[in-house]
Amino acid sequence: MKKIEAVIKPFKLEDVKDALAQAGVTGMTVSDVKGYGRQQGHSELYRGAEYVVDFLPKIKIDLIVADDSVDSIISVIIEAAKTGKIGDGKIFVSPVEKIVRIRTGEQDEEAI
């Protein structure tokens, strides 16, 4: 099992969610996050004063998938989240050692 964390632009959330649902993903966790990478933030003007926005709003999607689904799920996320502009986001994949569904006690792949 693998954990896929995708950090994407906020306006792409619905597109990614719909694409993942079509790909058979049955659950995910979504968080509002802030950060920056190469995009480095930007300057804005508010009531005549300039200020720097260092951390940009992003959405983080967390999924747990079976090992054999990782590459196809990554492709789905890329296709749905890509705008071709800087700041499209990143995808991180890491191993998951154990999952337990609290309600039933199901473990590992049965608990996904």
BELKA-V613328 format. One record per pair of residues at least 12 apart in sequence whose C-alpha atoms are under 7 Angstrom apart, sorted by the first residue. I is the first residue (numbers start at 1). J is the second residue. D is the distance in whole Angstrom. If there is no record, write none. Layout:
# BELKA-V613328
I & J & D
I & J & D
This chain:
# BELKA-V613328
1 & 64 & 7
1 & 65 & 6
1 & 66 & 5
1 & 67 & 5
1 & 95 & 6
1 & 96 & 5
2 & 64 & 6
2 & 65 & 5
2 & 66 & 6
2 & 67 & 6
2 & 93 & 6
2 & 94 & 6
2 & 95 & 5
2 & 96 & 5
3 & 62 & 7
3 & 63 & 6
3 & 64 & 5
3 & 65 & 7
3 & 93 & 6
3 & 94 & 5
3 & 95 & 6
3 & 96 & 6
4 & 62 & 6
4 & 63 & 5
4 & 64 & 6
4 & 91 & 7
4 & 92 & 6
4 & 93 & 5
4 & 94 & 7
5 & 60 & 7
5 & 61 & 6
5 & 62 & 5
5 & 63 & 7
5 & 91 & 6
5 & 92 & 5
5 & 93 & 6
6 & 60 & 6
6 & 61 & 5
6 & 62 & 7
6 & 90 & 6
6 & 91 & 4
6 & 92 & 6
7 & 58 & 6
7 & 59 & 6
7 & 60 & 4
7 & 61 & 6
7 & 89 & 5
7 & 90 & 5
7 & 91 & 6
8 & 58 & 6
8 & 59 & 5
8 & 60 & 6
8 & 81 & 7
8 & 88 & 6
8 & 89 & 5
8 & 90 & 7
9 & 58 & 5
9 & 59 & 6
9 & 88 & 6
9 & 89 & 7
10 & 58 & 5
10 & 59 & 5
12 & 81 & 6
15 & 80 & 6
16 & 77 & 6
16 & 80 & 5
16 & 81 & 6
19 & 76 & 6
19 & 80 & 7
20 & 76 & 7
28 & 61 & 7
28 & 62 & 6
28 & 63 & 5
29 & 61 & 6
29 & 62 & 5
29 & 63 & 7
30 & 59 & 7
30 & 60 & 6
30 & 61 & 5
30 & 62 & 6
31 & 59 & 6
31 & 60 & 5
31 & 61 & 7
32 & 58 & 6
32 & 59 & 5
32 & 60 & 6
33 & 57 & 6
33 & 58 & 5
33 & 59 & 6
33 & 60 & 6
34 & 55 & 5
34 & 56 & 5
34 & 57 & 5
34 & 58 & 5
35 & 55 & 5
35 & 56 & 5
35 & 57 & 7
36 & 55 & 6
36 & 56 & 6
39 & 86 & 6
39 & 87 & 6
40 & 54 & 7
41 & 53 & 5
41 & 54 & 5
41 & 55 & 6
41 & 56 & 6
42 & 54 & 7
64 & 112 & 7
66 & 109 & 7
99 & 111 & 6
